[in-house]
């Protein structure tokens, strides 16, 4: 098993060389760490699926350093131009018609569309620019598990499977980008993220379909995160509504094994949980909770003594939809009230 290197920003040339020779390099973004390969190198892209254990019909997002690179593989329409000007670099992925003969079906999942994004990270955009290669970049983790928000998370999952990891510290947003489909008559959000439907509508001047679609078993998803189980640790995860925390904590304290608790600082103070080692702070609000969610799930996944994790759901607002979406998938849709009813 080859050793996976962790490179600092100063060691960018080593990461560039690895991409150019068709190897895999994990890179930082403002959302989560991505697993990078030259999007025009089909063999390299195939290695991404193998390293992650990712289903082959799950399309990959192509990351670019500038708007001009999108023209190399996608048909850019007026909607896309407006959104690029408003939100790039940033946590918005656009699905566009693919230019035939550019990227392979390995990238697109066999569809006639392709997903594009410009990450808000100077080091990663420099990597893409200097390698002269738009890069595929699914989350740099074992497929289905919580996404990585630090280089150490990537190393935990993929050491020995990839050449290296470009380390730029912890990510700021912590959940994946909003995905907007611009290949149809009505723009449609396929995956919620930091950019809300209302923000997109304000730029485009048209209504956006924000109903999250269900993808059948025999249907190819247009965007990552639509079809397969995602963001799930090995432990049992349950969502907790604000009004259920008192009973949830009583239930947790009655168990023989410690129960992991992930909740906001106000709840930690309210229930006198500060300083306890089975408690993971989600910070003060929905933004901090999103940034800390995957790290907390990974923390409890690594604790052999914890079998169950209870996690705070956020108020149901557009700004919290990405957090609640990821938490819902991590928990399989299960709420602590199921435990309390037993």
N, C-alpha and C positions, 0 to 999 in steps of 0.2 A: 504494500500500500504506500503510495507516494505521499510525502509530507506536504501539507497545505501551508503555505506561507501567509503571514499577516503583514501587509505592507502599510506604511504610513503614507501620507500625502506626498512626502519628499521622495518616495520610492515609486512614483507614478510611472516612470519609464519601464520598470519591470512588469507592471501590469499591462502596459501598452504592448510590450513584446509578447506577452502571453496571449492576449486577444488576437494579435496578428498571426500567431502560429496555430490558431484554432483551439486554444485551451479555454477553460472556464474561469472567470474571475467574478467574485461577488463584489458588488459596489454599493456605496451608501446613497440614499436619497433622503428627501425630507419626510417620506412616508415610512417605508421599511427598507431593509437591504434587499437588493435584487441580485439574481444570478445571471451574469452577463456572458453572452457569446455573440460573435459577429453574425448579424441577422442574415447576411448573404452567404454564409458558409453553412450549407445544409448539414454536413457532418458535425460541425460544432454545435449547431442547434439540437441535433439528435442527442448529443451528450447531456444537454440540459434536462431533457425528459428522463434520461437514464439516471442521472445523479439524484434527481428529486423523487423518482418513482411516480412521475406525473402521467395521467392518461393522455394518449396521443391526440384525442379530439378536443383537448382543452387549449384554446389559442393563446399565443404569447403576445405581450405588449412589446412594441419596438420603441426603444428609447433613443432620442436624438439630442444633438448638441445645439442645433439651431433649426429654424423653420425650413430653410432650404433643403435640409436632409430629408424632410418628409416627402418632397417631390420625387425622390429617388424610388419610392415604393408605393405611394398612395396618391389618389386623386383628391386634391384639396378643393373644397367648395367654399362658398361665401360664408356659410355658418362657421366653418372651421377657421377661416381667416379671422373672423371677429373674436372667437374664443381664444385663439392663439394670442392675439394682441392683448386680450383682457387678463388671461390667467397663466400664460407661459412665461418663464418656467414656473411650474407649479403642479399641484396634485389633481390634474385633470387629464384623463385619457380619452381620446376621440377615436371612434370607429368610423373608418372611411372606406370607400371602394379601393381595392388593391389594384395596382397597375400590373397587368398580366406579364409574366416572365421576369418579375423582379425577385420577390422573396418566395420561398417554396411553400407548399402546403403544410410542411412541418411547422412553419411559423403561424399560418392562418387557421390551422385545424381543419383544413380542407374547404374553407369558406371563400367567398369572393370579396371578403372584407378584411381589413387589417387594422389593428389598434396601434395608436401612436401617442407618445407622451414626451415632454421635455422636463426632466427632473430639476428641481430647484436645489442643486448641489454643484458647487463650482468644480470640485474634484472629479466628479463623475462626468460632467459635461466636458472637462478637459480630456478625460480618458477616451470618450467617444470621438472627440475632435482629433486627437493625436493619432488614434488608431484608424481614423477615417472610415469608421464602421458603425452605422446605427446598430444598437445592441438589443437583442431580446433580453428581457429582464423580469421573469417571474420572481416571486419572493424566494429568497435564498434559504430554503428550509426543506425538510422532508415533506413531501406533498401531503396535505391534509392537516398538518400540525400548526401550532401557533406561529405566526410570521415573526421573523427576526428583526429586532430593533437595535441590536448591537453586533459588532463583529464577532464577539464571543458566542452569541447565539448561533451565528452561521457556522462557526468552527465546531460547535457542539454537534450540529446535524450533519455537516458535509466534509469534515476533515478527512483527508485521504481520497476524496472524490473529485476535488477541484484543485486548480493550481494555486490559487491564492485569494485573499480577501483584502480589499482596499478599505482601511479603517479610517473613518472620519468621526468617530464617537457615536453616541446614541442619536437615533433619529428624533425629529421634533414632533411630528404629527402622530406617528405610531400606528395608523391604520392606512390601508391602501387607498389609492386615488379614486375619485369619482370617475365612472365610465359613462360617457354619453355617446349614443349611437347617432351618427349624422348621415347614415347611409340610406335612411328611409324618409318618407314624406313628412313625418313628425319626429323631431328629436326626442330620444327616449333615454332616460337614465337606467342603465342596466346594473350598476353597482353604486350604492351610495358612498360618499366620501366627504372630505372637508368642504368641497365646493357644492353648494346646495342647488336644487332645481330653481329656486327663486333667483339666485345669483345668475344662473345661466339664462333664464328668461329675461332678466333685466338687460343683458347684453344682446341677445338675439332679437328681442321684441316679438317673440312668438311663444305660444304655450309649449311646455315640455311635458311629455308623458313620464311621470315619476313612479308609476306602479311597478313594483319589482316583479319581474316575470318568473314563472316556474318553467323549468326545462325538463321535458320528459326523458326517460332513459334512452330512447332511440333517437333523440334530437341532439344536434351539435350545438354547444353553447357559443354565443357570439362574443362573450367576454369571460375572463376568469372569475371564479367565485359563484357562477350561476347554477352549476349542475352538481358538482361533487362536494362531499363533506369537507369543510375547511375549518382552519383555526382551532382544531380540537386537540386538547391535551389527552393524555392517557387516563387522567383522573375523571371522576364524575363531576360535572359542573352544573350548578343550578343558579338561575337568576333569582334575585330578591328585589321585590318592590319596596319602596321606602316604608310603607306601613307594616311590613312583615318582618322587619329586622329584630324586633324584640323577641318574637317567638322563634325566629331562626337561630338567634344566639342561644336561647334556652335549649333548643334542640341540639345545637352543636356541642354545648357543654355537657350534655347527657350521653354523648358517644364515647366509646372506649378508646378510639383513636382520635388524634387531633384533627380538627376540621379547618381547612384554610378559609380565611375570610378576606375578601377584597372589597373595600368600601371607602367612601370619601371621608375626608378629615372631620367633617362635622359629625358624621355618624360614629367615627372612632371616639371622638370626645364625648358625644352623647351617651355612648354605651360603655365608657370607661375602659377602652381597649388599648390605649396608647402604650407602646413599648412591649406588647406581647408578640412573641416570635411567630405565631400563626396568623398574624394580621399583615396584610399588604395594603398600603395606602394608595388610593387612586387619585390623590390630590384633592383640589378644592372644587372642581367643576367638570363638565363634560369634556372639555378640551384636554385637561390633564389626565382624565380617566382614559381617554383614547390613547394618549401617549404611553400610559403605564399598563394597559390591559394585557398585551401579549407577554410583556416581561413578567408580570405577576403570574400568569398561567404557567409560564415556563419555570418560574421559581418553585411553584408547588408541584409541578411535574417531577422535579428533581428530588423532592422530599419523599423518601420511601415510607415515612410514617403517616403521610397524609393521603387519604383515599378519596375524600370529597372536598370540593371547593364551592363556596357560596360567594356570588359576585353581585354587586349592586347594579341594577338596571337604572338608566338615567331617565329623566322626564322625556316624554315622547314629543320632541320638537325636531324640526328639520336639521338643526345644528347637531343634534345628538343621534341622528339616524344612522350614521356610519358606525358609531360605537355600539348602539343597540343591535344593529345588523350583525356585526362580528360576534358579539356576545351571544346572540340568539343561535348562531351557527356553532359556536364553541360548546354551547350547552345542549345542542340538539333540540332547542325549544322547550327545555324543561325548567319549571319554576319550583322554588323551595316549597310552595304550598303542597306539592305532591308528597314531599317528605313529611310535612306536618300532618297530612291526612292519614298517613300509615299508622 
